[in-house]
Amino acid sequence: MRRAGIIGAGAWGTALAQSCARAGLEVVLWAREPEVAEAVTLRAENHLFLPGVSLDPSIVAVVDPEALGDAALLFATSPAQHLRATLTAFAPFIADGTPVVLCAKGIEAGTLKLTTQVLAETAPQARAAVLSGPSFAEEVARGLPTAVTLAADDPALAEAIARAIATPVFRPYLSGDMIGAQAGGAIKNVLAIACGVVEGRALGASARAALITRGFAELSRLAVALGGAAETVAGLCGLGDLVLTCSSLMSRNMSLGAALGRGERLEDVLAGRLSVAEGVASAPAVVALARGLGVETPICEAVRAILAGACDVEPAIAALLSRPLRAER
């Protein structure tokens, strides 16, 4: 695995390209926007999605999907709601047995499918792996220490990918639980919106800590119901990612929730952003999955209602605070 193809030149795709180049791989980065491809290749900067970060000059950016056809390892970084269309476009150029590392943290709206299921339907010839965990794109791109979960059904595949991409500042920890890794990443984005609301409403650090803890209980219950392991989401791809995205306004989802907590309209917040807050589309999917499996997720339910305009912030908070008293476990 000496040549890596990165599908998607947003902030996270660009950061992964930088990290792979740092690991000594030949990197080809596919960009949807021609101006991004030109800037990365000629000026070693993604001025649109990761401005101010100097990129490794060896990274080559392209707009033709076929240019990634000879990559021995692919990373799919497109947002979950665009993943099916993107993988469908790339499928003809993915050779049999090529590992595709899925990096989106979301659940497909409508179908309620995980990213591995989307890959199986669009490019069944690929071998799936999942990369998830507490990782801000800018920090990874700048070479700050980061640890993530790398999950695959085949331990040998996970080990081979880890050896290819690991550096002293980017440490993949292996797992065989792709369901748990995907569930943790998707559900924590919804909970991060709730923590943002707490921040925007100035409800205090104690309230945020309580929400993270009770949110993690929801995350764990639903991940296990989906077929994941509680031990998986107690690690980097669940608890670790939840702590990060619920503790910093660098998080797209938390910052969106903070804006809602301050009284801004969802449409206005989304209109002013280039980046995607995955939790917005994942919230109704997470709630639908939970209801179908009989899992109680009151915090995710509240976020879904706020995003859908079915409930204002204050009544949603009041409803959570007036829930019946019960044992913690």
Contacts in CASP RR format, 6 or more apart in sequence:
PFRMAT RR
TARGET T0000
AUTHOR 0000-0000-0000
METHOD contacts of the structure
MODEL  1
MRRAGIIGAGAWGTALAQSCARAGLEVVLWAREPEVAEAVTLRAENHLFL
PGVSLDPSIVAVVDPEALGDAALLFATSPAQHLRATLTAFAPFIADGTPV
VLCAKGIEAGTLKLTTQVLAETAPQARAAVLSGPSFAEEVARGLPTAVTL
AADDPALAEAIARAIATPVFRPYLSGDMIGAQAGGAIKNVLAIACGVVEG
RALGASARAALITRGFAELSRLAVALGGAAETVAGLCGLGDLVLTCSSLM
SRNMSLGAALGRGERLEDVLAGRLSVAEGVASAPAVVALARGLGVETPIC
EAVRAILAGACDVEPAIAALLSRPLRAER
1 25 0 8 1.000
1 72 0 8 1.000
1 73 0 8 1.000
1 99 0 8 1.000
1 160 0 8 1.000
1 161 0 8 1.000
1 163 0 8 1.000
1 164 0 8 1.000
2 25 0 8 1.000
2 26 0 8 1.000
2 72 0 8 1.000
2 164 0 8 1.000
3 25 0 8 1.000
3 26 0 8 1.000
3 27 0 8 1.000
3 28 0 8 1.000
3 70 0 8 1.000
3 71 0 8 1.000
3 72 0 8 1.000
3 73 0 8 1.000
4 17 0 8 1.000
4 20 0 8 1.000
4 25 0 8 1.000
4 26 0 8 1.000
4 27 0 8 1.000
4 28 0 8 1.000
4 71 0 8 1.000
4 72 0 8 1.000
4 73 0 8 1.000
4 74 0 8 1.000
4 75 0 8 1.000
4 164 0 8 1.000
4 165 0 8 1.000
5 27 0 8 1.000
5 28 0 8 1.000
5 29 0 8 1.000
5 30 0 8 1.000
5 68 0 8 1.000
5 71 0 8 1.000
5 73 0 8 1.000
5 74 0 8 1.000
5 75 0 8 1.000
6 13 0 8 1.000
6 14 0 8 1.000
6 16 0 8 1.000
6 17 0 8 1.000
6 20 0 8 1.000
6 27 0 8 1.000
6 28 0 8 1.000
6 29 0 8 1.000
6 30 0 8 1.000
6 74 0 8 1.000
6 75 0 8 1.000
6 77 0 8 1.000
7 30 0 8 1.000
7 68 0 8 1.000
7 74 0 8 1.000
7 75 0 8 1.000
7 76 0 8 1.000
7 77 0 8 1.000
7 78 0 8 1.000
7 86 0 8 1.000
7 87 0 8 1.000
7 90 0 8 1.000
8 29 0 8 1.000
8 30 0 8 1.000
8 31 0 8 1.000
8 32 0 8 1.000
8 76 0 8 1.000
8 77 0 8 1.000
8 78 0 8 1.000
8 86 0 8 1.000
9 17 0 8 1.000
9 29 0 8 1.000
9 30 0 8 1.000
9 31 0 8 1.000
9 32 0 8 1.000
9 33 0 8 1.000
9 36 0 8 1.000
9 37 0 8 1.000
9 40 0 8 1.000
9 46 0 8 1.000
9 49 0 8 1.000
9 61 0 8 1.000
10 31 0 8 1.000
10 36 0 8 1.000
10 46 0 8 1.000
10 48 0 8 1.000
10 49 0 8 1.000
10 50 0 8 1.000
10 77 0 8 1.000
10 137 0 8 1.000
10 275 0 8 1.000
11 46 0 8 1.000
11 49 0 8 1.000
11 50 0 8 1.000
11 137 0 8 1.000
11 138 0 8 1.000
11 275 0 8 1.000
12 77 0 8 1.000
12 103 0 8 1.000
12 135 0 8 1.000
12 137 0 8 1.000
13 29 0 8 1.000
13 75 0 8 1.000
13 77 0 8 1.000
13 103 0 8 1.000
13 137 0 8 1.000
14 29 0 8 1.000
14 40 0 8 1.000
14 46 0 8 1.000
14 49 0 8 1.000
14 50 0 8 1.000
14 53 0 8 1.000
14 55 0 8 1.000
14 137 0 8 1.000
14 141 0 8 1.000
15 50 0 8 1.000
15 135 0 8 1.000
15 137 0 8 1.000
15 138 0 8 1.000
15 140 0 8 1.000
15 141 0 8 1.000
16 75 0 8 1.000
16 77 0 8 1.000
16 103 0 8 1.000
16 140 0 8 1.000
17 27 0 8 1.000
17 29 0 8 1.000
17 55 0 8 1.000
17 56 0 8 1.000
17 59 0 8 1.000
18 53 0 8 1.000
18 55 0 8 1.000
18 56 0 8 1.000
18 59 0 8 1.000
18 140 0 8 1.000
18 141 0 8 1.000
18 143 0 8 1.000
19 140 0 8 1.000
19 141 0 8 1.000
19 143 0 8 1.000
19 165 0 8 1.000
19 167 0 8 1.000
19 170 0 8 1.000
20 27 0 8 1.000
20 75 0 8 1.000
20 164 0 8 1.000
20 165 0 8 1.000
21 27 0 8 1.000
21 55 0 8 1.000
21 56 0 8 1.000
21 58 0 8 1.000
21 59 0 8 1.000
22 56 0 8 1.000
22 143 0 8 1.000
22 167 0 8 1.000
22 169 0 8 1.000
22 170 0 8 1.000
23 164 0 8 1.000
23 165 0 8 1.000
23 166 0 8 1.000
23 167 0 8 1.000
23 170 0 8 1.000
25 73 0 8 1.000
25 164 0 8 1.000
25 165 0 8 1.000
26 58 0 8 1.000
27 56 0 8 1.000
27 58 0 8 1.000
27 59 0 8 1.000
27 60 0 8 1.000
28 59 0 8 1.000
28 60 0 8 1.000
28 61 0 8 1.000
28 62 0 8 1.000
28 67 0 8 1.000
28 68 0 8 1.000
28 71 0 8 1.000
29 37 0 8 1.000
29 40 0 8 1.000
29 59 0 8 1.000
29 60 0 8 1.000
29 61 0 8 1.000
29 62 0 8 1.000
30 61 0 8 1.000
30 62 0 8 1.000
30 63 0 8 1.000
30 64 0 8 1.000
30 65 0 8 1.000
30 67 0 8 1.000
30 68 0 8 1.000
31 37 0 8 1.000
31 40 0 8 1.000
31 61 0 8 1.000
31 62 0 8 1.000
31 63 0 8 1.000
32 63 0 8 1.000
33 48 0 8 1.000
33 63 0 8 1.000
34 63 0 8 1.000
35 48 0 8 1.000
36 46 0 8 1.000
36 47 0 8 1.000
36 48 0 8 1.000
36 49 0 8 1.000
36 61 0 8 1.000
37 61 0 8 1.000
37 62 0 8 1.000
37 63 0 8 1.000
38 61 0 8 1.000
39 45 0 8 1.000
39 46 0 8 1.000
39 47 0 8 1.000
39 48 0 8 1.000
39 61 0 8 1.000
40 46 0 8 1.000
40 55 0 8 1.000
40 59 0 8 1.000
40 61 0 8 1.000
41 59 0 8 1.000
41 60 0 8 1.000
41 61 0 8 1.000
44 54 0 8 1.000
44 55 0 8 1.000
44 56 0 8 1.000
44 57 0 8 1.000
44 59 0 8 1.000
45 51 0 8 1.000
45 52 0 8 1.000
45 53 0 8 1.000
45 54 0 8 1.000
45 55 0 8 1.000
46 53 0 8 1.000
46 55 0 8 1.000
48 274 0 8 1.000
49 274 0 8 1.000
49 275 0 8 1.000
50 137 0 8 1.000
50 138 0 8 1.000
50 141 0 8 1.000
53 138 0 8 1.000
53 141 0 8 1.000
53 142 0 8 1.000
55 141 0 8 1.000
62 68 0 8 1.000
65 89 0 8 1.000
65 90 0 8 1.000
65 93 0 8 1.000
66 93 0 8 1.000
68 74 0 8 1.000
68 90 0 8 1.000
68 93 0 8 1.000
69 93 0 8 1.000
69 94 0 8 1.000
69 95 0 8 1.000
71 98 0 8 1.000
72 98 0 8 1.000
72 99 0 8 1.000
73 98 0 8 1.000
73 99 0 8 1.000
73 101 0 8 1.000
73 161 0 8 1.000
73 164 0 8 1.000
74 90 0 8 1.000
74 94 0 8 1.000
74 98 0 8 1.000
74 99 0 8 1.000
74 100 0 8 1.000
74 101 0 8 1.000
74 126 0 8 1.000
75 100 0 8 1.000
75 101 0 8 1.000
75 103 0 8 1.000
75 131 0 8 1.000
76 83 0 8 1.000
76 86 0 8 1.000
76 87 0 8 1.000
76 90 0 8 1.000
76 100 0 8 1.000
76 101 0 8 1.000
76 102 0 8 1.000
76 103 0 8 1.000
76 104 0 8 1.000
76 115 0 8 1.000
76 119 0 8 1.000
77 103 0 8 1.000
77 104 0 8 1.000
78 86 0 8 1.000
78 87 0 8 1.000
78 104 0 8 1.000
79 104 0 8 1.000
79 106 0 8 1.000
79 276 0 8 1.000
79 278 0 8 1.000
79 281 0 8 1.000
80 104 0 8 1.000
80 105 0 8 1.000
80 106 0 8 1.000
80 107 0 8 1.000
80 108 0 8 1.000
80 115 0 8 1.000
80 186 0 8 1.000
80 278 0 8 1.000
80 281 0 8 1.000
80 282 0 8 1.000
81 108 0 8 1.000
81 109 0 8 1.000
81 276 0 8 1.000
81 281 0 8 1.000
83 102 0 8 1.000
83 104 0 8 1.000
83 108 0 8 1.000
83 115 0 8 1.000
83 118 0 8 1.000
83 119 0 8 1.000
84 108 0 8 1.000
84 118 0 8 1.000
84 121 0 8 1.000
84 122 0 8 1.000
87 100 0 8 1.000
87 118 0 8 1.000
87 119 0 8 1.000
87 122 0 8 1.000
87 123 0 8 1.000
88 122 0 8 1.000
90 123 0 8 1.000
91 122 0 8 1.000
91 123 0 8 1.000
91 125 0 8 1.000
94 100 0 8 1.000
94 123 0 8 1.000
94 125 0 8 1.000
94 126 0 8 1.000
95 125 0 8 1.000
96 125 0 8 1.000
97 125 0 8 1.000
97 126 0 8 1.000
97 127 0 8 1.000
98 125 0 8 1.000
98 126 0 8 1.000
98 127 0 8 1.000
99 126 0 8 1.000
99 127 0 8 1.000
99 128 0 8 1.000
99 129 0 8 1.000
99 152 0 8 1.000
99 157 0 8 1.000
99 160 0 8 1.000
99 161 0 8 1.000
100 119 0 8 1.000
100 123 0 8 1.000
100 126 0 8 1.000
100 127 0 8 1.000
100 128 0 8 1.000
100 129 0 8 1.000
101 129 0 8 1.000
101 130 0 8 1.000
101 131 0 8 1.000
101 150 0 8 1.000
101 161 0 8 1.000
102 115 0 8 1.000
102 116 0 8 1.000
102 119 0 8 1.000
102 128 0 8 1.000
102 129 0 8 1.000
102 130 0 8 1.000
102 131 0 8 1.000
102 182 0 8 1.000
103 130 0 8 1.000
103 131 0 8 1.000
103 132 0 8 1.000
104 115 0 8 1.000
104 278 0 8 1.000
105 132 0 8 1.000
105 182 0 8 1.000
105 184 0 8 1.000
105 185 0 8 1.000
105 186 0 8 1.000
105 188 0 8 1.000
105 189 0 8 1.000
105 241 0 8 1.000
105 278 0 8 1.000
106 115 0 8 1.000
106 182 0 8 1.000
106 185 0 8 1.000
106 186 0 8 1.000
106 189 0 8 1.000
106 278 0 8 1.000
106 279 0 8 1.000
106 281 0 8 1.000
106 282 0 8 1.000
106 285 0 8 1.000
107 113 0 8 1.000
107 114 0 8 1.000
107 186 0 8 1.000
107 282 0 8 1.000
107 285 0 8 1.000
107 286 0 8 1.000
107 289 0 8 1.000
108 114 0 8 1.000
108 115 0 8 1.000
108 117 0 8 1.000
108 118 0 8 1.000
108 285 0 8 1.000
109 281 0 8 1.000
109 282 0 8 1.000
109 284 0 8 1.000
109 285 0 8 1.000
110 285 0 8 1.000
111 117 0 8 1.000
111 118 0 8 1.000
112 285 0 8 1.000
112 288 0 8 1.000
112 289 0 8 1.000
113 121 0 8 1.000
114 179 0 8 1.000
114 182 0 8 1.000
114 183 0 8 1.000
114 186 0 8 1.000
114 226 0 8 1.000
115 130 0 8 1.000
115 182 0 8 1.000
116 128 0 8 1.000
116 130 0 8 1.000
116 178 0 8 1.000
116 179 0 8 1.000
116 182 0 8 1.000
119 126 0 8 1.000
119 128 0 8 1.000
120 128 0 8 1.000
127 152 0 8 1.000
127 154 0 8 1.000
127 157 0 8 1.000
128 152 0 8 1.000
128 153 0 8 1.000
128 178 0 8 1.000
129 150 0 8 1.000
129 151 0 8 1.000
129 152 0 8 1.000
129 157 0 8 1.000
129 158 0 8 1.000
129 161 0 8 1.000
129 178 0 8 1.000
130 149 0 8 1.000
130 150 0 8 1.000
130 151 0 8 1.000
130 152 0 8 1.000
130 178 0 8 1.000
130 181 0 8 1.000
130 182 0 8 1.000
130 237 0 8 1.000
131 148 0 8 1.000
131 149 0 8 1.000
131 150 0 8 1.000
131 151 0 8 1.000
131 172 0 8 1.000
132 148 0 8 1.000
132 149 0 8 1.000
132 151 0 8 1.000
132 181 0 8 1.000
132 182 0 8 1.000
132 184 0 8 1.000
132 185 0 8 1.000
132 236 0 8 1.000
132 237 0 8 1.000
132 238 0 8 1.000
132 241 0 8 1.000
133 147 0 8 1.000
133 148 0 8 1.000
133 149 0 8 1.000
133 185 0 8 1.000
133 236 0 8 1.000
133 237 0 8 1.000
133 238 0 8 1.000
133 240 0 8 1.000
133 241 0 8 1.000
133 244 0 8 1.000
134 146 0 8 1.000
134 147 0 8 1.000
134 148 0 8 1.000
134 236 0 8 1.000
134 240 0 8 1.000
134 241 0 8 1.000
134 243 0 8 1.000
134 244 0 8 1.000
134 245 0 8 1.000
135 146 0 8 1.000
135 148 0 8 1.000
135 241 0 8 1.000
135 244 0 8 1.000
136 244 0 8 1.000
136 248 0 8 1.000
136 250 0 8 1.000
136 251 0 8 1.000
138 250 0 8 1.000
139 146 0 8 1.000
140 146 0 8 1.000
140 170 0 8 1.000
143 169 0 8 1.000
143 170 0 8 1.000
144 169 0 8 1.000
145 169 0 8 1.000
145 171 0 8 1.000
146 169 0 8 1.000
146 170 0 8 1.000
146 171 0 8 1.000
147 171 0 8 1.000
147 172 0 8 1.000
147 173 0 8 1.000
147 236 0 8 1.000
148 170 0 8 1.000
148 171 0 8 1.000
148 172 0 8 1.000
148 173 0 8 1.000
148 236 0 8 1.000
148 237 0 8 1.000
149 172 0 8 1.000
149 173 0 8 1.000
149 174 0 8 1.000
149 175 0 8 1.000
149 181 0 8 1.000
149 232 0 8 1.000
149 235 0 8 1.000
149 236 0 8 1.000
149 237 0 8 1.000
150 158 0 8 1.000
150 161 0 8 1.000
150 162 0 8 1.000
150 172 0 8 1.000
150 173 0 8 1.000
150 174 0 8 1.000
150 175 0 8 1.000
151 158 0 8 1.000
151 174 0 8 1.000
151 175 0 8 1.000
151 176 0 8 1.000
151 177 0 8 1.000
151 178 0 8 1.000
151 180 0 8 1.000
151 181 0 8 1.000
151 232 0 8 1.000
151 237 0 8 1.000
152 158 0 8 1.000
152 161 0 8 1.000
152 174 0 8 1.000
152 176 0 8 1.000
152 178 0 8 1.000
153 176 0 8 1.000
153 178 0 8 1.000
155 174 0 8 1.000
155 176 0 8 1.000
158 174 0 8 1.000
158 175 0 8 1.000
158 176 0 8 1.000
159 174 0 8 1.000
161 172 0 8 1.000
162 172 0 8 1.000
162 174 0 8 1.000
165 172 0 8 1.000
166 172 0 8 1.000
173 236 0 8 1.000
175 181 0 8 1.000
175 232 0 8 1.000
175 237 0 8 1.000
177 228 0 8 1.000
177 229 0 8 1.000
177 232 0 8 1.000
179 223 0 8 1.000
179 226 0 8 1.000
179 227 0 8 1.000
179 228 0 8 1.000
180 223 0 8 1.000
180 226 0 8 1.000
180 227 0 8 1.000
180 228 0 8 1.000
180 229 0 8 1.000
180 232 0 8 1.000
180 233 0 8 1.000
180 237 0 8 1.000
181 232 0 8 1.000
181 237 0 8 1.000
183 219 0 8 1.000
183 222 0 8 1.000
183 223 0 8 1.000
183 226 0 8 1.000
183 228 0 8 1.000
183 233 0 8 1.000
184 219 0 8 1.000
184 223 0 8 1.000
184 232 0 8 1.000
184 233 0 8 1.000
184 237 0 8 1.000
184 238 0 8 1.000
184 241 0 8 1.000
184 242 0 8 1.000
185 237 0 8 1.000
185 238 0 8 1.000
185 241 0 8 1.000
186 278 0 8 1.000
186 279 0 8 1.000
186 282 0 8 1.000
186 285 0 8 1.000
186 286 0 8 1.000
187 218 0 8 1.000
187 219 0 8 1.000
187 222 0 8 1.000
187 223 0 8 1.000
187 282 0 8 1.000
187 286 0 8 1.000
187 300 0 8 1.000
188 219 0 8 1.000
188 238 0 8 1.000
188 241 0 8 1.000
188 242 0 8 1.000
188 245 0 8 1.000
188 246 0 8 1.000
189 245 0 8 1.000
189 253 0 8 1.000
189 277 0 8 1.000
189 278 0 8 1.000
189 279 0 8 1.000
189 282 0 8 1.000
190 253 0 8 1.000
190 279 0 8 1.000
190 282 0 8 1.000
190 283 0 8 1.000
190 286 0 8 1.000
190 299 0 8 1.000
190 300 0 8 1.000
190 303 0 8 1.000
190 304 0 8 1.000
191 211 0 8 1.000
191 212 0 8 1.000
191 215 0 8 1.000
191 216 0 8 1.000
191 218 0 8 1.000
191 219 0 8 1.000
191 242 0 8 1.000
191 245 0 8 1.000
191 246 0 8 1.000
191 299 0 8 1.000
191 300 0 8 1.000
191 303 0 8 1.000
192 242 0 8 1.000
192 245 0 8 1.000
192 246 0 8 1.000
192 251 0 8 1.000
192 253 0 8 1.000
192 254 0 8 1.000
192 257 0 8 1.000
192 279 0 8 1.000
193 253 0 8 1.000
193 254 0 8 1.000
193 256 0 8 1.000
193 257 0 8 1.000
193 260 0 8 1.000
193 277 0 8 1.000
193 279 0 8 1.000
193 280 0 8 1.000
193 283 0 8 1.000
193 303 0 8 1.000
193 307 0 8 1.000
194 211 0 8 1.000
194 215 0 8 1.000
194 257 0 8 1.000
194 299 0 8 1.000
194 300 0 8 1.000
194 302 0 8 1.000
194 303 0 8 1.000
195 208 0 8 1.000
195 211 0 8 1.000
195 212 0 8 1.000
195 245 0 8 1.000
195 246 0 8 1.000
195 247 0 8 1.000
195 254 0 8 1.000
195 257 0 8 1.000
196 246 0 8 1.000
196 249 0 8 1.000
196 253 0 8 1.000
196 254 0 8 1.000
196 255 0 8 1.000
196 256 0 8 1.000
196 257 0 8 1.000
196 258 0 8 1.000
196 260 0 8 1.000
196 261 0 8 1.000
197 257 0 8 1.000
197 258 0 8 1.000
197 260 0 8 1.000
197 261 0 8 1.000
197 303 0 8 1.000
197 306 0 8 1.000
197 313 0 8 1.000
197 316 0 8 1.000
197 317 0 8 1.000
198 204 0 8 1.000
198 207 0 8 1.000
198 208 0 8 1.000
198 211 0 8 1.000
199 208 0 8 1.000
199 249 0 8 1.000
199 254 0 8 1.000
199 257 0 8 1.000
199 258 0 8 1.000
199 261 0 8 1.000
200 257 0 8 1.000
200 258 0 8 1.000
200 259 0 8 1.000
200 260 0 8 1.000
200 261 0 8 1.000
200 262 0 8 1.000
201 261 0 8 1.000
201 262 0 8 1.000
201 313 0 8 1.000
201 317 0 8 1.000
203 317 0 8 1.000
208 246 0 8 1.000
208 247 0 8 1.000
211 246 0 8 1.000
211 299 0 8 1.000
212 242 0 8 1.000
212 243 0 8 1.000
212 246 0 8 1.000
214 299 0 8 1.000
215 242 0 8 1.000
215 299 0 8 1.000
216 233 0 8 1.000
216 238 0 8 1.000
216 239 0 8 1.000
216 242 0 8 1.000
218 290 0 8 1.000
218 295 0 8 1.000
218 296 0 8 1.000
218 297 0 8 1.000
218 298 0 8 1.000
218 299 0 8 1.000
218 300 0 8 1.000
219 233 0 8 1.000
219 238 0 8 1.000
219 242 0 8 1.000
220 230 0 8 1.000
220 233 0 8 1.000
220 234 0 8 1.000
221 295 0 8 1.000
221 296 0 8 1.000
221 297 0 8 1.000
222 286 0 8 1.000
222 289 0 8 1.000
222 290 0 8 1.000
222 293 0 8 1.000
222 295 0 8 1.000
222 297 0 8 1.000
223 229 0 8 1.000
223 230 0 8 1.000
223 232 0 8 1.000
223 233 0 8 1.000
224 230 0 8 1.000
225 290 0 8 1.000
225 293 0 8 1.000
225 294 0 8 1.000
225 295 0 8 1.000
226 289 0 8 1.000
226 293 0 8 1.000
232 238 0 8 1.000
233 239 0 8 1.000
244 251 0 8 1.000
245 251 0 8 1.000
245 253 0 8 1.000
245 254 0 8 1.000
246 254 0 8 1.000
247 254 0 8 1.000
248 254 0 8 1.000
249 255 0 8 1.000
249 258 0 8 1.000
252 273 0 8 1.000
252 275 0 8 1.000
252 276 0 8 1.000
252 277 0 8 1.000
252 278 0 8 1.000
253 277 0 8 1.000
253 278 0 8 1.000
253 279 0 8 1.000
253 280 0 8 1.000
255 277 0 8 1.000
256 266 0 8 1.000
256 269 0 8 1.000
256 270 0 8 1.000
256 277 0 8 1.000
256 280 0 8 1.000
259 269 0 8 1.000
260 266 0 8 1.000
260 269 0 8 1.000
260 306 0 8 1.000
260 313 0 8 1.000
261 313 0 8 1.000
263 313 0 8 1.000
266 280 0 8 1.000
266 307 0 8 1.000
266 309 0 8 1.000
270 277 0 8 1.000
270 280 0 8 1.000
280 307 0 8 1.000
283 300 0 8 1.000
283 303 0 8 1.000
283 304 0 8 1.000
283 307 0 8 1.000
284 304 0 8 1.000
284 307 0 8 1.000
284 308 0 8 1.000
286 297 0 8 1.000
286 300 0 8 1.000
286 304 0 8 1.000
287 297 0 8 1.000
287 300 0 8 1.000
287 301 0 8 1.000
287 304 0 8 1.000
289 295 0 8 1.000
290 296 0 8 1.000
290 297 0 8 1.000
290 300 0 8 1.000
298 320 0 8 1.000
298 323 0 8 1.000
299 320 0 8 1.000
302 311 0 8 1.000
302 316 0 8 1.000
302 317 0 8 1.000
302 319 0 8 1.000
302 320 0 8 1.000
304 310 0 8 1.000
305 311 0 8 1.000
305 316 0 8 1.000
306 312 0 8 1.000
306 313 0 8 1.000
306 316 0 8 1.000
311 319 0 8 1.000
END
